[in-house]
Amino acid sequence: MNNKWGESGVLGEEYGIIGMFIILTVHIMYSVIRGKSIRRSILISVFIIYISIVILITFFPIVYSQDEYASFGNIRNSVQFVPFRTIKNMLRYAPKMMAFKQVGGNIIMTVPFGILLPILLKRKKVPLLILYAVAFPVCIESFQFFLGAVLGTYYRMTDVDDVILNFTGIIIGYAIYYIFSVMYNKIMKK
């Protein structure tokens, strides 16, 4: 049964996309009114688009009807706190493409965060970057759990392995940023 929200029991990605454009528009208008730097506004806009894409990937569709999606499980089956269990099981039992998509996708998804964050931060202190590198995936997993608990549908799994893989992606992104910034500085000194 369909309703004004789309498929019954599901809030689709299109609502996330609409939200992204609203936030982006507000940011651009704010930047223009406040006379902010165009370069910085563009970087922040790219970061907003990136975060919006991560939100679309990690939270949508939002399932809010237990009747339609009762097979998704309960709270006990939606939380996994044993490090490397899901990664090991994926690599051992899942089809290769599915394992690559799950493991590789969680890493690749957060590489841009590791590249963009030090560009946007005024103070590039390593402890602060590590804090963000841990906090970002923990927030994603916590919010997935929170959504399931509030809506009573555990469509997404809260998994410590996702935090580990996302953290790895952020560190790889930061390494890419660091290597390119060192190369850039050497070129500029010549």
C-alpha positions as CSV (number, residue, x, y, z in Angstrom):
1,M,0.0,0.0,0.0
2,N,1.4,3.4,-1.0
3,N,0.8,6.7,0.9
4,K,1.9,10.3,0.5
5,W,5.4,9.3,1.8
6,G,6.0,6.8,-1.0
7,E,6.3,3.1,-0.4
8,S,4.4,2.1,2.7
9,G,6.6,2.0,5.8
10,V,9.7,3.5,4.0
11,L,11.1,7.0,3.9
12,G,13.1,6.9,0.6
13,E,16.3,8.5,-0.5
14,E,14.6,11.3,-2.3
15,Y,13.8,13.0,1.0
16,G,17.5,12.8,1.9
17,I,18.4,14.4,-1.4
18,I,15.8,17.2,-0.9
19,G,17.3,17.8,2.6
20,M,20.8,18.0,1.1
21,F,19.8,20.7,-1.4
22,I,18.0,22.7,1.4
23,I,21.1,22.6,3.6
24,L,23.4,23.4,0.7
25,T,21.2,26.3,-0.4
26,V,21.1,27.7,3.1
27,H,24.9,27.4,3.4
28,I,25.6,29.2,0.1
29,M,23.1,32.0,1.0
30,Y,24.7,32.4,4.4
31,S,28.2,32.5,2.9
32,V,27.2,35.2,0.4
33,I,25.4,37.3,3.0
34,R,28.4,37.1,5.4
35,G,31.0,37.8,2.7
36,K,32.9,34.6,3.3
37,S,35.7,33.4,1.1
38,I,34.5,31.7,-2.2
39,R,37.2,29.1,-1.9
40,R,36.3,28.1,1.6
41,S,32.6,28.2,0.8
42,I,33.2,25.8,-2.1
43,L,35.2,23.5,0.1
44,I,32.4,23.5,2.8
45,S,29.8,22.9,0.1
46,V,31.8,19.9,-1.2
47,F,32.0,18.6,2.4
48,I,28.2,19.1,2.9
49,I,27.5,17.2,-0.3
50,Y,29.9,14.4,0.8
51,I,28.3,14.2,4.3
52,S,24.8,14.1,2.6
53,I,25.9,11.2,0.4
54,V,27.2,9.3,3.5
55,I,23.9,9.9,5.2
56,L,22.0,8.6,2.1
57,I,24.1,5.5,2.0
58,T,24.1,4.8,5.8
59,F,20.5,5.7,6.8
60,F,18.2,5.5,3.8
61,P,15.8,4.1,3.2
62,I,14.4,4.8,6.7
63,V,12.0,2.0,7.6
64,Y,9.3,3.1,10.0
65,S,6.6,0.4,9.7
66,Q,7.2,-2.7,11.7
67,D,4.4,-4.5,10.0
68,E,5.9,-4.1,6.5
69,Y,9.5,-5.0,7.7
70,A,9.0,-7.3,10.6
71,S,11.6,-9.7,9.2
72,F,14.5,-7.3,9.8
73,G,14.9,-8.6,13.3
74,N,15.1,-7.2,16.8
75,I,17.6,-5.3,18.9
76,R,19.6,-8.4,19.8
77,N,20.2,-9.3,16.2
78,S,21.0,-5.7,15.1
79,V,24.0,-5.0,17.3
80,Q,27.5,-6.6,16.9
81,F,30.3,-5.5,19.3
82,V,32.9,-8.3,18.7
83,P,35.8,-6.7,16.7
84,F,36.5,-8.3,13.3
85,R,33.7,-10.8,13.5
86,T,31.7,-9.4,10.6
87,I,34.8,-8.8,8.5
88,K,36.0,-12.4,9.1
89,N,32.6,-13.9,8.3
90,M,32.2,-11.7,5.2
91,L,35.6,-12.7,3.9
92,R,35.1,-16.4,4.7
93,Y,31.5,-17.0,3.8
94,A,30.1,-14.2,1.6
95,P,30.4,-14.2,-2.2
96,K,33.6,-12.3,-3.1
97,M,31.8,-9.3,-4.7
98,M,29.5,-8.9,-1.7
99,A,32.5,-9.1,0.7
100,F,34.4,-6.5,-1.4
101,K,31.3,-4.2,-1.5
102,Q,30.8,-4.5,2.3
103,V,34.4,-4.3,3.5
104,G,35.8,-2.1,0.7
105,G,32.8,0.1,0.6
106,N,33.0,0.9,4.3
107,I,36.7,1.9,3.8
108,I,36.2,3.8,0.5
109,M,33.1,5.7,1.8
110,T,35.2,7.5,4.5
111,V,38.4,8.3,2.6
112,P,37.0,11.7,1.5
113,F,36.4,12.6,5.1
114,G,40.1,12.0,5.8
115,I,41.1,14.2,2.9
116,L,38.6,17.0,3.4
117,L,38.7,17.4,7.2
118,P,42.3,18.6,7.5
119,I,41.7,21.0,4.6
120,L,38.7,22.5,6.4
121,L,40.2,22.6,9.9
122,K,42.2,25.6,10.9
123,R,44.2,23.7,13.4
124,K,45.5,20.4,11.9
125,K,46.6,18.7,15.2
126,V,46.8,14.9,14.9
127,P,45.0,14.2,18.2
128,L,42.1,16.3,17.0
129,L,42.0,14.5,13.6
130,I,42.1,11.1,15.3
131,L,39.2,12.2,17.6
132,Y,37.1,13.1,14.5
133,A,38.2,9.9,12.8
134,V,36.8,7.9,15.7
135,A,33.8,10.1,16.4
136,F,32.4,10.2,12.8
137,P,31.9,6.4,12.4
138,V,30.8,6.0,16.0
139,C,28.1,8.7,15.4
140,I,26.9,6.9,12.2
141,E,26.6,3.6,14.0
142,S,25.0,5.1,17.1
143,F,22.4,7.0,15.0
144,Q,21.6,3.8,13.1
145,F,21.0,2.1,16.4
146,F,19.0,5.1,17.7
147,L,16.8,5.1,14.5
148,G,16.0,1.4,15.0
149,A,15.2,1.8,18.6
150,V,13.0,4.8,18.1
151,L,11.2,3.4,15.1
152,G,11.1,-0.2,16.4
153,T,12.5,-1.5,13.1
154,Y,16.1,-2.7,13.1
155,Y,16.7,-2.4,9.4
156,R,20.4,-1.4,9.8
157,M,22.9,-3.2,11.9
158,T,25.1,-1.4,14.4
159,D,28.5,-3.1,14.0
160,V,31.9,-2.3,15.6
161,D,33.5,-3.6,12.4
162,D,31.9,-0.7,10.5
163,V,33.6,1.7,12.9
164,I,36.9,0.0,12.4
165,L,36.6,0.0,8.6
166,N,35.4,3.6,8.5
167,F,38.2,4.7,10.8
168,T,40.7,2.9,8.4
169,G,39.2,4.8,5.5
170,I,39.6,8.1,7.2
171,I,43.2,7.4,8.1
172,I,43.9,6.4,4.5
173,G,42.3,9.7,3.4
174,Y,44.4,11.7,5.8
175,A,47.5,9.9,4.6
176,I,46.6,10.9,1.0
177,Y,46.1,14.5,2.2
178,Y,49.4,14.5,4.0
179,I,51.4,13.1,1.1
180,F,49.9,15.6,-1.3
181,S,50.4,18.5,1.1
182,V,54.1,17.6,1.6
183,M,54.6,17.3,-2.2
184,Y,52.8,20.6,-2.8
185,N,54.9,22.4,-0.2
186,K,58.1,21.0,-1.8
187,I,57.0,22.1,-5.2
188,M,56.1,25.6,-3.9
189,K,59.5,26.0,-2.2
190,K,61.4,25.6,-5.5
